[in-house]
Amino acid sequence: MYLCGLREMKFKTSYEVETCQSMKDAVGEWITTQRFPLFGTATYRHPHHIRVEKAHRDASHFTRLLSRKVLGKHTVDRQGKYLTTMMFVEQGKDRNNTHIHFFIKGYTLKHTKGIIYNANRIWKSKIDNALDVMILDEREAERRTYTMKEQLALDDEIISPKACFLPHLIP
């Protein structure tokens, strides 16, 4: 038996530990195949006051606003096309530091530059209690499995599905 995160202080079975680890590895391998050029971290001014539900809503809102700025509002609103994004909401090791990690890419080099230029501006101006966004080159950062490090139990909700857009998976 292993001790889980501080959230519920429950014991995990070896099956749950192994399953969580294989899930982390699988997500990391899949992210590698997607070749995301950028990795970002969005933080809050008072992260201990931010609920996970708010962070998931903020992730979705941020994805939409950034996509509209970089791709254009007609592309997003009329065609339903967003920047390719994978968003992860984390609470920190002690569950008191809510923040968002994301992988993102545009369709052209101009889009990638637009992401780098606009991400922090949009996060700070449009999200309540926002502190900043730090964007890194994923090839240097190598954060493929970093986003799943807090997958401590099978029922932890790390991935923010309403904030993710993967165009090649849509029929």
LINMOTA-V122226 format. One line per field, one symbol per residue. phi: phi as a letter, one per 30 degrees, with the letter a starting at -180 (. if undefined). burial: b if it has 16 or more other ideal C-beta (glycine too) atoms within 10 Angstrom, else e. Layout:
BEGIN
phi: ???
burial: ???
END
This chain:
BEGIN
phi: .bddddebhcccdddddddddddedddddddeddhddbbbbcccdbddccddddddddddddedddddddcjdddddcciccddbbcbcbciecibbdabcacaaccbdddddddddcedddeddccdidcabccbdddddhcecedcdcdcbdcdccdcddccbbddcdd
burial: eeebbeeeeeebeeebeeebeeebeebbeebeeeebebbbbbbbeebeebebebbbbbbbebbbbbbbbbbeeeebeeeebbbbbbbbbbbeeebeebbbbbbbbbeeeebbebbbebbbebbeeebeebbebebeebeeeebbbbbbebbbbeebebbbeebbbeeeeee
END
